[in-house]
Amino acid sequence: MNTEKKESFKKFTKGYTFKALVIAALVLLLLIPLSMIKGLVRDRERTAREAESGIMEAWGGELVLAGPVLVFHGSERVTTRTQTEKDGEKVSVSYEDMRGILTPKTLNISANFKTEVRKRGIFSVPLYSGEITFSGTFDKSMFRETDARQTYNFHDAALVISLGSQKGIKKITSAGWNGKTLFFEPGNDGNMLFNSRQVENGVHYYSNSSVENRQGIHAAIDPFPDDKTNEAAFSITMEIQGGRLARFLPAAQDTHIEMSADWASPSFQGAFLPASSQIDNAGFSAVWDVSYLSRDIPLSWVYRENEKAPVYGSLFGVDFFRPIDTYALNTRAVKYAILFLIVPFLTLFLLEIFAKTRIHP
């Protein structure tokens, strides 16, 4: 009886089913150290991201820019009707503060950056600094007053530029409006063209969210002192610094952006790709031309407190991409490591089946 059992077990161990089970068990066993390596890579990658964020926070953050736009202060007449048994219908009138937003008729942005790589320990992040210039025109006739209950004071306005982080502003070299000097103050004056940064699947982007972003600069201005004049020109030049990426909002009827940097591996991202670009070992240059007809931002709109601006996914720009990312390569290697476990065993198993030759364990 025992001999029969031994013969039966010996026959089973020589069969393909047993060998397939052994291979599966070995692969599962080797997945344990593989998962430990994967956890270590993730931990080191998280440490690298924290180190990069620390450098970015001290340097000025990612450059995400929207504007400039004109913000007019106004009010809306609200009529309330109440019914009482004693006095009958009672009508009361109140006024709610509101703001009218006007985007430029033309907007030209020119940016030229010098890049460098800053390190903290073994971790590094690409940074840049340089000059950025805004120029263009505003046309008051583009502002559409659609509600007779709303009134605006076109002599009480603010020129607003919203930023992802205003820490990156080194200085404003010049700022003019129809030949007059503008004085900018910190903050976007409560006019949020976009809210705080979001992260999805490891990708950073900016859009509307429940978190307020009041970063930016603003300048009080009487944009059209002569009621007969509808158009005005502006020109703003500032020195700015940032890192990792740069994003712009096409907040004009016609937006033209020229950007150049001495970074040889740019990655163009966002809602619009450049109309033309040139990339070589010395750096890159790119040009965007965006019409208001190709995005979902109106030329003017009404903004109330705690409302979100109608800006949905129209930001675009460039990532300062690093072609050799150690942690990305390690993560990719760990993902494909299971193939290196399965393929050799599977090759030997199939070889034994088709060659009819037993392979030593």
C-alpha positions as CSV (number, residue, x, y, z in Angstrom):
1,M,0.0,0.0,0.0
2,N,2.8,2.4,1.0
3,T,4.7,1.5,-2.2
4,E,1.7,2.3,-4.3
5,K,1.3,5.7,-2.6
6,K,5.0,6.4,-3.1
7,E,4.8,5.5,-6.8
8,S,1.6,7.6,-7.2
9,F,3.3,10.6,-5.5
10,K,6.4,10.1,-7.6
11,K,4.3,10.0,-10.7
12,F,2.4,13.1,-9.7
13,T,5.7,15.1,-9.0
14,K,6.9,14.2,-12.5
15,G,3.7,15.5,-14.1
16,Y,3.1,18.9,-15.6
17,T,0.4,19.9,-13.1
18,F,2.8,19.6,-10.2
19,K,5.5,21.6,-12.0
20,A,3.0,24.3,-12.9
21,L,2.0,24.6,-9.3
22,V,5.6,24.8,-8.2
23,I,6.3,27.5,-10.7
24,A,3.2,29.5,-9.5
25,A,4.3,29.0,-5.9
26,L,7.9,30.3,-6.7
27,V,6.5,33.3,-8.5
28,L,4.2,34.2,-5.6
29,L,7.1,33.7,-3.2
30,L,9.4,36.0,-5.2
31,L,6.6,38.7,-5.4
32,I,7.1,39.3,-1.6
33,P,10.6,40.8,-1.9
34,L,9.4,42.5,-5.1
35,S,6.6,44.3,-3.2
36,M,9.1,45.3,-0.5
37,I,11.3,46.8,-3.2
38,K,8.3,48.6,-4.7
39,G,7.4,50.0,-1.2
40,L,11.0,51.3,-0.8
41,V,10.9,53.0,-4.2
42,R,7.6,54.7,-3.4
43,D,9.0,55.8,0.0
44,R,12.1,57.3,-1.6
45,E,10.1,58.9,-4.4
46,R,7.8,60.5,-1.7
47,T,10.9,61.8,0.1
48,A,12.2,63.2,-3.2
49,R,8.9,65.1,-3.8
50,E,9.0,66.5,-0.3
51,A,12.6,67.7,-0.9
52,E,11.6,69.3,-4.2
53,S,8.5,71.0,-2.6
54,G,10.8,72.4,0.1
55,I,13.1,73.9,-2.6
56,M,10.2,75.2,-4.6
57,E,8.5,76.8,-1.6
58,A,11.7,78.7,-0.8
59,W,12.3,79.7,-4.4
60,G,8.8,80.9,-5.4
61,G,6.7,78.0,-6.5
62,E,5.3,77.0,-9.9
63,L,4.5,79.9,-12.2
64,V,0.8,79.9,-12.9
65,L,-0.5,83.2,-14.3
66,A,-3.8,84.6,-15.3
67,G,-4.5,88.1,-16.5
68,P,-4.3,91.0,-16.4
69,V,-8.0,91.7,-16.3
70,L,-9.9,94.8,-15.3
71,V,-12.3,94.6,-12.3
72,F,-15.0,97.2,-12.1
73,H,-16.9,97.7,-8.8
74,G,-20.6,97.8,-9.0
75,S,-23.9,96.9,-7.4
76,E,-27.1,95.1,-8.2
77,R,-30.6,96.3,-7.2
78,V,-32.5,93.5,-5.4
79,T,-36.3,94.0,-4.9
80,T,-38.0,91.9,-2.2
81,R,-41.7,91.6,-1.9
82,T,-43.3,90.4,1.4
83,Q,-47.0,90.0,2.2
84,T,-48.5,90.9,5.6
85,E,-52.1,90.8,6.8
86,K,-51.8,94.3,8.4
87,D,-50.0,96.2,5.7
88,G,-50.6,94.0,2.6
89,E,-47.7,93.8,0.2
90,K,-44.5,95.5,1.2
91,V,-41.7,96.2,-1.2
92,S,-38.1,96.7,-0.1
93,V,-35.1,97.5,-2.2
94,S,-31.5,96.6,-1.3
95,Y,-28.2,96.7,-3.2
96,E,-25.6,93.9,-3.3
97,D,-22.0,94.5,-4.1
98,M,-20.7,92.8,-7.2
99,R,-17.9,93.2,-9.7
100,G,-17.6,93.2,-13.5
101,I,-14.6,91.5,-15.1
102,L,-13.3,92.7,-18.4
103,T,-10.6,90.8,-20.3
104,P,-8.1,92.4,-22.7
105,K,-8.8,92.9,-26.4
106,T,-5.2,91.9,-27.2
107,L,-2.7,90.4,-24.8
108,N,1.0,89.8,-25.7
109,I,3.2,88.0,-23.2
110,S,6.9,87.5,-23.7
111,A,9.0,85.4,-21.3
112,N,12.7,84.6,-21.4
113,F,14.1,82.4,-18.6
114,K,17.4,81.1,-17.5
115,T,17.3,77.7,-15.8
116,E,19.4,76.0,-13.2
117,V,19.1,72.8,-11.1
118,R,19.1,73.2,-7.3
119,K,19.9,70.3,-5.1
120,R,19.0,69.3,-1.5
121,G,21.1,66.3,-0.6
122,I,20.7,63.8,-3.4
123,F,17.5,65.4,-4.6
124,S,17.2,68.1,-7.3
125,V,14.6,70.2,-9.0
126,P,14.8,72.5,-12.1
127,L,14.3,76.2,-11.4
128,Y,14.2,79.2,-13.6
129,S,14.3,83.0,-13.4
130,G,14.0,85.8,-15.9
131,E,11.9,88.7,-17.2
132,I,8.2,88.5,-18.3
133,T,6.5,91.3,-20.2
134,F,2.7,92.0,-20.6
135,S,1.4,94.4,-23.2
136,G,-1.9,94.9,-24.9
137,T,-5.1,96.9,-25.0
138,F,-8.5,97.0,-23.3
139,D,-11.8,98.0,-25.0
140,K,-14.6,99.1,-22.7
141,S,-17.2,98.4,-25.4
142,M,-16.4,94.7,-25.0
143,F,-18.1,94.8,-21.5
144,R,-21.7,93.6,-21.9
145,E,-24.2,95.0,-19.5
146,T,-27.0,92.5,-19.8
147,D,-29.0,93.3,-16.7
148,A,-30.6,96.7,-16.1
149,R,-30.5,96.2,-12.3
150,Q,-26.7,96.3,-12.4
151,T,-24.7,99.4,-12.4
152,Y,-20.9,99.8,-12.6
153,N,-18.5,102.5,-11.8
154,F,-16.1,102.5,-14.7
155,H,-13.9,105.1,-12.9
156,D,-13.3,102.8,-9.9
157,A,-11.4,99.7,-11.1
158,A,-8.4,97.5,-10.4
159,L,-6.0,95.8,-12.8
160,V,-5.5,92.3,-11.5
161,I,-3.0,89.6,-12.2
162,S,-3.7,86.3,-10.5
163,L,-0.8,84.0,-9.7
164,G,-0.3,80.5,-8.3
165,S,2.2,82.0,-5.9
166,Q,3.3,85.6,-5.7
167,K,6.5,84.7,-3.8
168,G,8.2,84.3,-7.2
169,I,7.9,88.0,-8.0
170,K,11.4,89.6,-7.6
171,K,10.4,93.1,-8.7
172,I,8.2,95.0,-11.1
173,T,10.6,96.8,-13.5
174,S,7.9,99.0,-15.1
175,A,4.2,99.3,-15.3
176,G,2.2,101.8,-17.4
177,W,-1.3,102.5,-18.4
178,N,-1.8,104.9,-21.3
179,G,1.6,106.5,-20.4
180,K,0.8,106.7,-16.6
181,T,2.7,104.7,-14.0
182,L,0.8,102.0,-12.2
183,F,1.5,101.1,-8.5
184,F,0.8,97.4,-7.7
185,E,0.0,95.9,-4.4
186,P,0.1,92.3,-3.3
187,G,-2.9,90.1,-3.5
188,N,-5.5,89.7,-6.2
189,D,-8.1,91.9,-4.4
190,G,-10.4,88.9,-3.9
191,N,-10.8,88.2,-7.6
192,M,-9.9,84.5,-8.0
193,L,-9.5,83.7,-11.7
194,F,-8.4,80.2,-10.6
195,N,-8.1,78.4,-7.3
196,S,-5.4,76.4,-5.7
197,R,-3.3,73.6,-7.2
198,Q,-4.8,70.2,-7.7
199,V,-3.0,66.9,-7.9
200,E,-4.5,64.0,-9.9
201,N,-2.5,60.7,-10.5
202,G,0.7,62.5,-9.7
203,V,0.0,65.3,-12.2
204,H,-0.1,68.9,-11.0
205,Y,-2.6,71.3,-12.5
206,Y,-4.5,74.4,-11.6
207,S,-8.3,74.9,-11.9
208,N,-11.3,75.8,-9.8
209,S,-11.6,74.0,-6.4
210,S,-13.0,74.6,-3.0
211,V,-9.7,76.0,-1.8
212,E,-9.3,79.8,-2.3
213,N,-6.3,81.2,-4.0
214,R,-5.8,84.9,-3.3
215,Q,-2.2,85.1,-4.7
216,G,-1.4,87.8,-7.2
217,I,-1.0,91.6,-7.6
218,H,-3.4,94.4,-8.3
219,A,-3.3,98.1,-9.0
220,A,-6.1,100.6,-8.3
221,I,-6.9,102.6,-11.5
222,D,-9.3,104.9,-13.3
223,P,-9.0,103.1,-16.6
224,F,-11.1,105.4,-18.8
225,P,-11.0,108.9,-17.3
226,D,-12.4,110.3,-20.5
227,D,-15.9,108.9,-21.0
228,K,-15.6,109.3,-24.8
229,T,-12.5,107.0,-24.9
230,N,-13.1,103.3,-24.9
231,E,-9.6,101.9,-25.5
232,A,-6.5,102.0,-23.4
233,A,-3.1,100.4,-23.7
234,F,-0.9,98.8,-20.9
235,S,2.6,97.5,-20.6
236,I,4.0,95.7,-17.5
237,T,7.5,94.2,-17.1
238,M,8.5,92.1,-14.1
239,E,11.3,89.9,-13.0
240,I,10.0,86.5,-11.8
241,Q,11.3,83.1,-10.8
242,G,9.7,79.7,-10.4
243,G,10.3,76.0,-11.0
244,R,9.2,72.8,-12.5
245,L,6.5,74.3,-14.8
246,A,5.0,77.5,-16.2
247,R,1.3,77.9,-17.1
248,F,-0.7,80.8,-18.7
249,L,-4.3,81.6,-19.1
250,P,-5.4,82.9,-22.5
251,A,-7.5,85.7,-21.0
252,A,-8.0,88.0,-24.0
253,Q,-9.8,88.2,-27.2
254,D,-6.5,87.4,-29.0
255,T,-3.7,86.0,-26.9
256,H,-0.1,85.9,-28.2
257,I,2.6,84.3,-26.0
258,E,6.3,83.9,-26.8
259,M,8.4,81.9,-24.4
260,S,12.1,80.8,-24.5
261,A,14.5,79.2,-22.0
262,D,17.8,77.4,-22.0
263,W,16.2,74.1,-21.2
264,A,16.8,71.4,-23.8
265,S,13.9,69.1,-22.8
266,P,10.6,71.0,-22.6
267,S,7.2,69.2,-22.4
268,F,4.4,71.3,-23.7
269,Q,1.2,70.7,-21.7
270,G,-2.3,72.1,-21.1
271,A,-5.2,73.0,-23.2
272,F,-3.2,74.4,-26.2
273,L,0.0,73.3,-27.9
274,P,2.3,76.0,-29.4
275,A,1.7,77.1,-32.9
276,S,5.4,76.8,-33.5
277,S,8.4,75.7,-31.5
278,Q,12.1,75.1,-31.8
279,I,14.1,72.8,-29.6
280,D,17.8,72.1,-29.6
281,N,20.7,71.5,-27.2
282,A,20.8,75.2,-26.3
283,G,17.2,75.4,-25.2
284,F,13.8,76.0,-26.7
285,S,11.5,78.7,-27.9
286,A,7.7,78.5,-28.5
287,V,4.9,80.7,-29.7
288,W,1.2,80.3,-28.9
289,D,-1.7,82.2,-30.6
290,V,-5.1,81.6,-29.0
291,S,-8.4,83.1,-30.0
292,Y,-11.3,83.6,-27.5
293,L,-13.4,81.5,-29.9
294,S,-11.4,78.4,-29.0
295,R,-11.8,78.4,-25.2
296,D,-14.7,78.7,-22.8
297,I,-13.8,82.0,-21.1
298,P,-16.1,84.9,-21.9
299,L,-14.8,88.3,-22.8
300,S,-16.6,89.8,-19.7
301,W,-18.6,88.4,-16.8
302,V,-20.1,89.3,-13.4
303,Y,-18.3,88.1,-10.3
304,R,-19.8,87.9,-6.9
305,E,-18.1,87.2,-3.6
306,N,-17.2,83.5,-3.1
307,E,-18.1,82.7,-6.7
308,K,-15.8,80.8,-9.0
309,A,-14.5,82.4,-12.2
310,P,-15.6,80.7,-15.4
311,V,-12.1,79.3,-16.0
312,Y,-12.2,75.6,-16.8
313,G,-9.1,73.8,-18.0
314,S,-7.8,76.6,-20.3
315,L,-4.4,76.9,-18.8
316,F,-1.4,75.9,-20.9
317,G,2.3,76.1,-20.9
318,V,5.5,74.0,-20.5
319,D,6.9,71.5,-18.0
320,F,10.7,71.6,-17.5
321,F,10.9,67.9,-18.0
322,R,13.9,65.8,-16.9
323,P,14.3,63.0,-19.4
324,I,16.2,60.8,-16.9
325,D,14.2,60.6,-13.7
326,T,15.8,57.9,-11.4
327,Y,12.6,57.2,-9.5
328,A,10.5,57.0,-12.6
329,L,12.9,54.5,-14.1
330,N,13.0,52.5,-10.8
331,T,9.2,52.5,-10.6
332,R,9.0,51.3,-14.2
333,A,11.5,48.5,-13.6
334,V,9.6,47.3,-10.6
335,K,6.3,47.2,-12.5
336,Y,7.9,45.0,-15.2
337,A,9.9,42.8,-12.8
338,I,7.0,40.3,-12.7
339,L,7.7,39.6,-16.3
340,F,11.3,38.7,-15.5
341,L,9.9,36.2,-12.9
342,I,7.4,34.6,-15.1
343,V,9.1,34.5,-18.5
344,P,12.2,32.3,-17.5
345,F,10.0,29.8,-15.7
346,L,7.5,29.7,-18.5
347,T,10.2,29.2,-21.1
348,L,11.7,26.3,-19.3
349,F,8.3,24.8,-18.7
350,L,7.3,25.0,-22.4
351,L,10.7,23.8,-23.4
352,E,10.2,20.6,-21.3
353,I,6.8,20.1,-22.8
354,F,7.7,20.5,-26.5
355,A,11.2,19.1,-26.4
356,K,10.1,16.0,-24.3
357,T,13.2,16.4,-22.2
358,R,13.1,16.6,-18.4
359,I,14.8,19.6,-16.9
360,H,16.5,19.4,-13.5
361,P,14.8,21.3,-10.7
